[in-house]
């Protein structure tokens, strides 16, 4: 583990040097610089995470975006979730000069999952035979311009209504996680490209959020869009807009659900899927949104992949994340 310190890295005050038992916390052995939005800092760097990290010799240090990155640190690990070409270039230049620093995660790999067309390509190419189930992606179509052409493009592609419409680019904003459900052909021309259209798959109104932190996997249930039957499809028209549906407030872990719907995907299947996607995507911090086709036990679809998701909503995240950072630090020795 790298033992590097500078006068710029210090505890905020003397009280922070004491843990709950009143004993002094040893100097940090692992310095993690972070470049996150204020919203991400609030949701991720919760007091319980920072307290546990200090007892394990991990110190989180904020990166000053108004100063050159090369003038800050030194860092053992650099944790980031900022967007934009300028930040990406800053990070790539820094990494080239400091290859000994672990960057979570490489900006080029992150860019791959900022596009909903490319993010699911790696899933579609997977062959998970003999893994306790089948994993695929919903049939989808990318529309980049001209809303009036959407109905014809959908017909030519052979997509079946209703269709889920999602913004093509995932930029971290709330709007990029909004989705719409289009019930009829005419309403498709009311959508705003660039977007991805996915066939809606009935899934019992529940999705599985699979959090990946290195090799660790944690699965939680979230309420999702309800199933659509033929009668509802015939009696509804238009486009229905939904905010982000899989938030923590919509947790389904304690709900009284049909066991066939609530049953988690098989662990071996998730482990294989996570391992393959880590390798293909080149990411260590992401989550996979998975649904089970209603009426089946082993037919699953990946509908979204998110980089550095809301780990603060994941039960026990502070233990999982600090253990992950320590494993990374031990590999730097």
JORAVEN-V195987 format. One record per residue. N is the residue number from 1. RES is the residue in one letter. BURIAL is # if it has 9 or more other C-alpha atoms within 8 Angstrom, else .. Layout:
BEGIN
n->N res->RES burial->BURIAL
n->N res->RES burial->BURIAL
END
This chain:
BEGIN
n->1 res->X burial->#
n->2 res->X burial->#
n->3 res->X burial->.
n->4 res->X burial->.
n->5 res->X burial->.
n->6 res->X burial->.
n->7 res->X burial->.
n->8 res->X burial->.
n->9 res->X burial->.
n->10 res->X burial->.
n->11 res->X burial->.
n->12 res->X burial->.
n->13 res->X burial->.
n->14 res->X burial->.
n->15 res->X burial->.
n->16 res->X burial->.
n->17 res->X burial->#
n->18 res->X burial->#
n->19 res->X burial->#
n->20 res->X burial->.
n->21 res->X burial->.
n->22 res->X burial->.
n->23 res->X burial->.
n->24 res->X burial->.
n->25 res->X burial->#
n->26 res->X burial->.
n->27 res->X burial->.
n->28 res->X burial->#
n->29 res->X burial->#
n->30 res->X burial->#
n->31 res->X burial->#
n->32 res->X burial->#
n->33 res->X burial->#
n->34 res->X burial->#
n->35 res->X burial->#
n->36 res->X burial->#
n->37 res->X burial->.
n->38 res->X burial->.
n->39 res->X burial->.
n->40 res->X burial->#
n->41 res->X burial->#
n->42 res->X burial->.
n->43 res->X burial->#
n->44 res->X burial->#
n->45 res->X burial->#
n->46 res->X burial->#
n->47 res->X burial->.
n->48 res->X burial->.
n->49 res->X burial->#
n->50 res->X burial->#
n->51 res->X burial->#
n->52 res->X burial->#
n->53 res->X burial->#
n->54 res->X burial->#
n->55 res->X burial->#
n->56 res->X burial->.
n->57 res->X burial->#
n->58 res->X burial->#
n->59 res->X burial->#
n->60 res->X burial->#
n->61 res->X burial->#
n->62 res->X burial->.
n->63 res->X burial->#
n->64 res->X burial->.
n->65 res->X burial->.
n->66 res->X burial->.
n->67 res->X burial->.
n->68 res->X burial->.
n->69 res->X burial->#
n->70 res->X burial->.
n->71 res->X burial->.
n->72 res->X burial->#
n->73 res->X burial->#
n->74 res->X burial->.
n->75 res->X burial->#
n->76 res->X burial->#
n->77 res->X burial->#
n->78 res->X burial->#
n->79 res->X burial->#
n->80 res->X burial->#
n->81 res->X burial->.
n->82 res->X burial->.
n->83 res->X burial->.
n->84 res->X burial->.
n->85 res->X burial->.
n->86 res->X burial->.
n->87 res->X burial->#
n->88 res->X burial->#
n->89 res->X burial->.
n->90 res->X burial->#
n->91 res->X burial->#
n->92 res->X burial->#
n->93 res->X burial->.
n->94 res->X burial->#
n->95 res->X burial->#
n->96 res->X burial->.
n->97 res->X burial->.
n->98 res->X burial->.
n->99 res->X burial->.
n->100 res->X burial->.
n->101 res->X burial->#
n->102 res->X burial->#
n->103 res->X burial->#
n->104 res->X burial->#
n->105 res->X burial->#
n->106 res->X burial->#
n->107 res->X burial->#
n->108 res->X burial->.
n->109 res->X burial->#
n->110 res->X burial->#
n->111 res->X burial->.
n->112 res->X burial->#
n->113 res->X burial->#
n->114 res->X burial->#
n->115 res->X burial->#
n->116 res->X burial->#
n->117 res->X burial->#
n->118 res->X burial->#
n->119 res->X burial->#
n->120 res->X burial->#
n->121 res->X burial->.
n->122 res->X burial->#
n->123 res->X burial->#
n->124 res->X burial->.
n->125 res->X burial->.
n->126 res->X burial->.
n->127 res->X burial->.
n->128 res->X burial->#
n->129 res->X burial->.
n->130 res->X burial->.
n->131 res->X burial->#
n->132 res->X burial->#
n->133 res->X burial->#
n->134 res->X burial->#
n->135 res->X burial->#
n->136 res->X burial->#
n->137 res->X burial->#
n->138 res->X burial->#
n->139 res->X burial->.
n->140 res->X burial->#
n->141 res->X burial->#
n->142 res->X burial->#
n->143 res->X burial->#
n->144 res->X burial->.
n->145 res->X burial->.
n->146 res->X burial->.
n->147 res->X burial->#
n->148 res->X burial->.
n->149 res->X burial->.
n->150 res->X burial->#
n->151 res->X burial->#
n->152 res->X burial->.
n->153 res->X burial->.
n->154 res->X burial->#
n->155 res->X burial->.
n->156 res->X burial->.
n->157 res->X burial->.
n->158 res->X burial->.
n->159 res->X burial->#
n->160 res->X burial->.
n->161 res->X burial->#
n->162 res->X burial->#
n->163 res->X burial->#
n->164 res->X burial->#
n->165 res->X burial->#
n->166 res->X burial->#
n->167 res->X burial->#
n->168 res->X burial->#
n->169 res->X burial->#
n->170 res->X burial->#
n->171 res->X burial->.
n->172 res->X burial->.
n->173 res->X burial->.
n->174 res->X burial->.
n->175 res->X burial->.
n->176 res->X burial->#
n->177 res->X burial->#
n->178 res->X burial->#
n->179 res->X burial->#
n->180 res->X burial->#
n->181 res->X burial->#
n->182 res->X burial->#
n->183 res->X burial->#
n->184 res->X burial->#
n->185 res->X burial->#
n->186 res->X burial->.
n->187 res->X burial->#
n->188 res->X burial->#
n->189 res->X burial->#
n->190 res->X burial->.
n->191 res->X burial->#
n->192 res->X burial->.
n->193 res->X burial->#
n->194 res->X burial->#
n->195 res->X burial->#
n->196 res->X burial->#
n->197 res->X burial->#
n->198 res->X burial->#
n->199 res->X burial->#
n->200 res->X burial->#
n->201 res->X burial->.
n->202 res->X burial->#
n->203 res->X burial->#
n->204 res->X burial->#
n->205 res->X burial->#
n->206 res->X burial->#
n->207 res->X burial->#
n->208 res->X burial->#
n->209 res->X burial->#
n->210 res->X burial->#
n->211 res->X burial->#
n->212 res->X burial->#
n->213 res->X burial->#
n->214 res->X burial->.
n->215 res->X burial->.
n->216 res->X burial->.
n->217 res->X burial->#
n->218 res->X burial->.
n->219 res->X burial->#
n->220 res->X burial->#
n->221 res->X burial->#
n->222 res->X burial->#
n->223 res->X burial->#
n->224 res->X burial->#
n->225 res->X burial->.
n->226 res->X burial->#
n->227 res->X burial->#
n->228 res->X burial->.
n->229 res->X burial->.
n->230 res->X burial->.
n->231 res->X burial->.
n->232 res->X burial->.
n->233 res->X burial->#
n->234 res->X burial->.
n->235 res->X burial->.
n->236 res->X burial->.
n->237 res->X burial->#
n->238 res->X burial->#
n->239 res->X burial->#
n->240 res->X burial->.
n->241 res->X burial->.
n->242 res->X burial->#
n->243 res->X burial->.
n->244 res->X burial->#
n->245 res->X burial->#
n->246 res->X burial->#
n->247 res->X burial->.
n->248 res->X burial->.
n->249 res->X burial->.
n->250 res->X burial->#
n->251 res->X burial->#
n->252 res->X burial->#
n->253 res->X burial->.
n->254 res->X burial->.
n->255 res->X burial->.
n->256 res->X burial->.
n->257 res->X burial->.
n->258 res->X burial->.
n->259 res->X burial->.
n->260 res->X burial->.
n->261 res->X burial->#
n->262 res->X burial->#
n->263 res->X burial->.
n->264 res->X burial->.
n->265 res->X burial->.
n->266 res->X burial->.
n->267 res->X burial->.
n->268 res->X burial->.
n->269 res->X burial->#
n->270 res->X burial->#
n->271 res->X burial->#
n->272 res->X burial->#
n->273 res->X burial->#
n->274 res->X burial->#
n->275 res->X burial->#
n->276 res->X burial->#
n->277 res->X burial->#
n->278 res->X burial->#
n->279 res->X burial->.
n->280 res->X burial->.
n->281 res->X burial->#
n->282 res->X burial->#
n->283 res->X burial->#
n->284 res->X burial->#
n->285 res->X burial->#
n->286 res->X burial->#
n->287 res->X burial->#
n->288 res->X burial->#
n->289 res->X burial->#
n->290 res->X burial->#
n->291 res->X burial->#
n->292 res->X burial->#
n->293 res->X burial->#
n->294 res->X burial->#
n->295 res->X burial->.
n->296 res->X burial->.
n->297 res->X burial->.
n->298 res->X burial->#
n->299 res->X burial->#
n->300 res->X burial->#
n->301 res->X burial->#
n->302 res->X burial->#
n->303 res->X burial->#
n->304 res->X burial->#
n->305 res->X burial->#
n->306 res->X burial->#
n->307 res->X burial->#
n->308 res->X burial->#
n->309 res->X burial->#
n->310 res->X burial->.
n->311 res->X burial->#
n->312 res->X burial->#
n->313 res->X burial->.
n->314 res->X burial->#
n->315 res->X burial->.
n->316 res->X burial->.
n->317 res->X burial->#
n->318 res->X burial->#
n->319 res->X burial->#
n->320 res->X burial->#
n->321 res->X burial->#
n->322 res->X burial->#
n->323 res->X burial->.
n->324 res->X burial->#
n->325 res->X burial->.
n->326 res->X burial->#
n->327 res->X burial->.
n->328 res->X burial->#
n->329 res->X burial->#
n->330 res->X burial->.
n->331 res->X burial->.
n->332 res->X burial->.
n->333 res->X burial->.
END
